[in-house]
Amino acid sequence: MDTETAVERGVEFSRGNPGAAVVVLFGAFLLLDLLAKLAGISIGPLDLPWVSLGPFGGTIAAGQVAGYIWDGIVIGAVIGLASIGLSLTYSILNFANFAHGDYLTAGAFSGWAVAYIIAGVGGLFAFSESVVSLVTGFGTNSMADVNLVRLVLLQTPPLQAGANIWLSPAAIVVGLVFAAAMTIVLSLVLDRLVYRPMRNADGISLLIASIGVAFAVRYLVALVFGNNRRIVTSSESLPSVNLAGVIVDAHEVTLVVVAGVLMVALHILLQRTKLGKAMRAMADNRALAQVTGIPTERVIKSTWIIGAGMTGAAGFLLVLSQGGLGFQTGWLLLLLIFAAVIMGGIGSIYGAIAGGLLIGLASRVSLIWLQGDFASFARPTAFALMILVLLFRPSGIFSGVKTA
């Protein structure tokens, strides 16, 4: 009787929601295919008239699947952290800031410039030892020693350059703080020069203005730091751990831990502080917040500070996983950030975080099925997931939740 009832409900659901039924069936097919791959079962190939889908199942190691999940969490943590600033800006200032990705780039470059300098100064203390070691042959010659002498004595480019959390933790910490601080300063200056005079303008005017700001910031970064992609982190002596076939290094752990701490801190600020309550009130009804005496300009300034700080930190942490950055890094990431905010629910901080994690996981876990020539479709898969979510929840996962 229970089986018959379940079948009847399934048929009724399929008739009433054919689109949802197709999605559920497709998801079940992917799950069965994954289980077959893990079990080493292969059936097929499955050929359709217009395309060959290959065999059902196959072979994949559990460690490889876990690796895709871990990579998705790492990417999702960065996207989620960066999405917070965009969601805050929209919920309180009521416009989509297209310069948000370039704030991320500016923060990343400024923070890593400082980190690189500090790491280099720290290495100068070992300069004399490195020279003696290379000349006499006594002692250990690490790649850092060779590069230091090549750069200072021979005036030739280093073989491998950069900073990492293991060899230069102070440089990474100072760089992270500086990245957040410089992004905050940039956002406040641009708010004073561009957005504040347009505070009462409609959202379209502010959106167009933000596009202009985006181009200005992007090419200012290119002018200062160059338009070539820079490798600024080093994997030399960077510790890593093999956890059930998943290689986890210190940079990835640092990224996830710092992002998690910042997200928890923001939750506490929004829920437990007077400023957080004022921000939530202004996001819900700006006119009513003004009438009740909430200092709206102060709240707006705090919004820029918090959002920009999170964005600058996200840009800095992104480089830990990528190893380098270019002047278009943030711009290329902006679509994923928008997708995370929209999928999570525009105006919801928790939705932005959840959306970022889902986008990151979708872009990596999809590689289980998108192999070979189809691997380039991994990123579009994240947008396909966003579309599916919006089909069934048009307001996003956290629809109706504002700011927090």
Buried (B, 14 or more C-beta within 10 A) or exposed (E): EEEEEEEEEEEEEBEEEEEBBEBBEEEEEBEEBBEBBBEEBBEEEEEEEEEEEBBBBBEBEEBBBBBBBBBBBBBBBBBBBBBBBBBBBBBBBEBBBBBBBBBBBBBBBBBBBBBBBBBBEBBEEBBEBBBEBBEEEEEEEBBBBBBBBBBEEEEEEBEEBBBBBBBBBEBBBBBBBBBBBBBBBBBBEBBEEBBEEEEEBEEEEBBBBBEEBBEBBBEBBBEEBEEEBBEBBBBBEBEBEEEEEBEBBBBBBBBBEBBBEBBEEBBEBBEEEEBBBBBBBBBEEBEEBEEEEBEBEEBBBBBBBBBBBBBBBBBBBBBBBBBBBBBBBBBEBBBBBBBBBBBBBBBBBBBBBBBBBBBBBBBBBBBBBBEEEEEEEBBEBBBEBBEBBBEEEEBBBBBEBBBB
